[in-house]
Each structure stands twice: as structure tokens, then as C-alpha cells.
Amino acid sequence: MSMGAYDEAEHERRERKNSEVDASFDDERDEYEGSVEYEGGDSAEELLDQFKEIQSN
């Protein structure tokens, strides 16, 4: 079969596959414990200046 040729059997197989719904998985959300730390000391102006400097290189 050439590239792009229409394959009716393949089309029907994919339609059947896509119409099935797998609801066997666990739908509960996982809970995670921990903390996140970040440094946010730069102002918006300082970040824009740094971005412009990076772009000019």
C-alpha cells in the first residue's frame, strides 16, 4: 500500500480502539508532603535588563 492510501480496515480498527474507554485506573489524587524554596529577590526591571543582555549576545 502506498503512503497516504486509504485503508478502510485500519480506519475501522482505530475507530473501535478510540471508542473504548478504560476506566480501570485509580482516579484518586496522590498526596505529597514536602516544601519548596526559591529565590525571588530580583525585581522585574532587573530581570528584564538581564534578559535584554542575554539577547544582545
N, C-alpha and C positions, 0 to 999 in steps of 0.2 A: 504494500500500500504506500502510496506516495505521501509526502509531507502535506498536511492540510486537507487530505482526502477525508470525507465524511464517513464515519464508521457508526452505523446505527446501533449495532450491538454494544459497542463501547459506550455510546451515549446513554443507552438504556441502563447499562450496568452502573454507570456513575450516578444516574438519577435515583436508582434504587438505593445505592450506598448513601447518598446525601439525604434521602428522605428518612433514613433510620436515625433514631435518637438514642444515644447511650446515656441512660440515667443511672447507671450502676455506680458511678463515682460518689465519693463522700462530699457533700455540699456544705460542710461546716468549715468555718474560717479557723485558721491556725492562730494561736495567740503567742506572741513573742514578748520576752522580757529583756530589758537592756536599756542602754542610754545612748544618746547621740550627742556628740560635741562638734562644734565648728567654730572657726574664727571668722567673725564678721565685722572686723574693725575698720575696713576700708569704706570710705564714703562713695557714693555714686559717682561723683566727679573724679575721684582718684581712679576708680575702676575704668571710667571712660577714657581718661588720659592714658592709662596702661594699655587699653585696647587699641587706641589710635597709634601708640608707639609700636605695638606688635604689628599692626597693619602696614606701617611705613617701612618695616624691614623687609 
